[in-house]
Amino acid sequence: MKRWTACIIILALLLSGCGAHTFTRQSVPNFKGDPSRDYAKVIREADTIVLKTDQDGSFIYRVYVNDEPVARMDMVRLKRSGDRFTLSDANGKKLLVEKHLRRGMLGLARLGTMKDSSGATVGYMKEQLRGPLIKSGYSFQLLDRNKQKIGSTSLIRMPFNTNIEFMNTRHEQEYSITKQSGMNNTYTIKKLSKHPAINPLQVIMMICVQEKIHVQDKEENWKKKNQREEYERKKEERRQAKVNKQERKAEKKKKKRSSSHY
């Protein structure tokens, strides 16, 4: 009886330890908002917005204003139709949804449509690749519902530059974005214009999209590197097999000539 009691106690301790570990792994906890607050307005009126990314495979992004959690971004990878990003406030209300339309190579940059909570299209996000054959960086353009340009970013060369400028069509800088890398990347968005033409919700969306593109490009480059290494390895194996075959053939001829002398 005492042995069974001891086993139960040990099992309970192990389970509690596992639960504590699971909780501490999530660097940014879930949050619940105040139903009476308009969090979209809080974000629009904020001078500084902080965005924290949680890259444990789930691609969840948390948005803070004055250290208060006000929104979160979730990304879902759709196999046939690309990625979908959903920005929801602290009460779970959808604020903005960005849907991947296309992304390819050689100038076929990513294009996504942005829709509000009612499902109406409010704009588009367009990626611009730099470099005709070798991608040297990229920038983003924000378009309105009529696909007219309303703003753009400076050249992004991840992970080399950690500062991004967001300018309107008059080339006036409206937002400054600074990235701090670590276990969980942190972006700080500073509003430089009192009445920006660019909606901060779209700026938040752009950060999440470019972060995902950066991770995707790293994965693709790693895959290509492994493919090149595998190709070179097999090529070397074929060359070595050919050399071995020639050596065996030469050794066989040598033995045949030696036996003929006798």
Beta strands, then each sheet from edge to edge (+ up, - down):
strand 1: 48-54
strand 2: 60-65
strand 3: 68-78
strand 4: 82-89
strand 5: 94-102
strand 6: 111-115
strand 7: 121-130
strand 8: 137-144
strand 9: 149-153
strand 10: 163-168
strand 11: 173-180
strand 12: 186-191
sheet 1: 1+ 2- 3+ 4- 5+ 6- 7+ 8- 9+ 10- 11+ 12- 1+
end
